[in-house]
Amino acid sequence: MARPTHADIDLDAVIRNIYEIKHHIGNRKICAAVKADAYGHGAAAVSHALNLAGVDLFGVALTEEAVQLRNAGIKKPIILLAPVPEEDIKTMLEFDISACITSFDFAEKYSEQAVKNNKIARAHINIDTGMGRVGLPHHNAVEDILAVKRLPGLGIEGIFTHLAFSEDEETSNVQLAIFNHILSRLKDAGMKLPMLHAANSAATLQIPEAHMQCIRPGLILYGLYPPNIKPNGVELTPVLTLRSKIAFCKKVPAGTKIGYGHTFTTRRESVIATIPVGYHDGYMRQYSNKGEMIVRGRRVPVVGRVCMDQTLLDVTDVPEARVDDEVVVYGQQGGERIGIEEMAKRIDTIPNEVTCAVGARVRRKYISKGQVVGVTPEGSFVPSGGLSEVVANLYADKRATQRQLAQNGAA
Ligand SMILES: Cc1ncc(COP(=O)(O)O)c(C=O)c1O
């Protein structure tokens, strides 16, 4: 069974994006945010590509996500960027995952378990400088950090903060000033500062003061620009293309009502095509009468409501359109492109949500050098059939990869 609706994940684009980002940030480390299954792209395969492109650390949101990366063969440091449930501490220690310290209470429990198990508990301390989500509150952060530092068994590898409004330099500079003030007080108190990090994608592109020793981007790894930012010369290549095929096509007279709720009525004799992609695949219902897809190199509008498994297109202006024609939902076909950023804007959301929404039943086909190097079966997170090894082997000869990228004009 090969459902025509699938996502192509271009692993070479991942590598190219890292080279672009490295060129922009200079000699700093990169912690790649690959949480949420690498924003819907597939964490195992994408992380192998990132690893070989020289990323230094990986950031995830759940202990399970970190364990899945370890099981997929990722050996570099992994930080859990969100509070760690107490019951996960043993697993964190077993799999050598860095916890994010967001309270003294957690640090104390983490330290106790480390001592008991004769291990060093890796940690990055998160300071809330204005995000208002998690982290040590900034007004008491110096005292809290000095107290955490005195706990035995902890290996404090980093201190970080997260920017709430990184597209806005003024607000970000206020947060960075608070962060820097705390850091200089810690230094005055005799603390040797570990690795400092603050920059997500938007700050990576446009706030050099946030780069510090390590950046922590997510969205730009996947070739997508955050809304309302200046790219500053960083040329990204989108990684995900969502494709499907026309499953059904019919001619209807003017005045025909289309789909659930009859929200669209044809104004002329029309050809309506049915595409097997719906909101369970992550093609959100908000695209009803708002979305567009590409058929035979031309944009055509979504008509009527997006259903759970199907969406309707008005292909009247593409008279050659036939059943089985390829349809590009996001991405490029011929000279036409539908950007994820553009579609996110249409439904008043961010590109991150669009890629994260691409459903588990949509097969991910991993592409490198024009070849499919693996397919994620429906519903599974870590691909069966050793996809991670396939990807790793494919890039084993890094010099060959670099030559290839140079030939493509990307290195
Ligand atoms: C703590 C933390 N760091 C980094 C990122 C990456 O953000 P972005 O995708 O905007 O680069 C996120 C994403 O939400 C995050 O929560």
The ligand as an SDF file (V2000), in Angstrom:
LIG
                    3D

 16 16  0  0  0  0  0  0  0  0999 V2000
   13.6400   26.6110   24.8000 C   0  0  0  0  0  0  0  0  0  0  0  0
   13.5850   26.6670   23.3100 C   0  0  0  0  0  0  0  0  0  0  0  0
   14.6980   26.9230   22.6120 N   0  0  0  0  0  0  0  0  0  0  0  0
   14.7150   26.9920   21.2670 C   0  0  0  0  0  0  0  0  0  0  0  0
   13.5540   26.8090   20.5240 C   0  0  0  0  0  0  0  0  0  0  0  0
   13.6090   26.9370   19.0290 C   0  0  0  0  0  0  0  0  0  0  0  0
   12.7490   27.9580   18.5900 O   0  0  0  0  0  0  0  0  0  0  0  0
   12.6360   28.3640   17.0300 P   0  0  0  0  0  0  0  0  0  0  0  0
   11.9260   27.2520   16.3670 O   0  0  0  0  0  0  0  0  0  0  0  0
   11.8400   29.6150   17.0530 O   0  0  0  0  0  0  0  0  0  0  0  0
   14.0020   28.5470   16.5420 O   0  0  0  0  0  0  0  0  0  0  0  0
   12.3660   26.5670   21.2110 C   0  0  0  0  0  0  0  0  0  0  0  0
   11.1310   26.3820   20.4360 C   0  0  0  0  0  0  0  0  0  0  0  0
   10.0390   26.5520   20.8100 O   0  0  0  0  0  0  0  0  0  0  0  0
   12.3690   26.4910   22.6330 C   0  0  0  0  0  0  0  0  0  0  0  0
   11.2600   26.2590   23.3280 O   0  0  0  0  0  0  0  0  0  0  0  0
  1  2  1  0
  2  3  1  0
  2 15  2  0
  3  4  2  0
  4  5  1  0
  5  6  1  0
  5 12  2  0
  6  7  1  0
  7  8  1  0
  8  9  2  0
  8 10  1  0
  8 11  1  0
 12 13  1  0
 12 15  1  0
 13 14  2  0
 15 16  1  0
M  END
$$$$
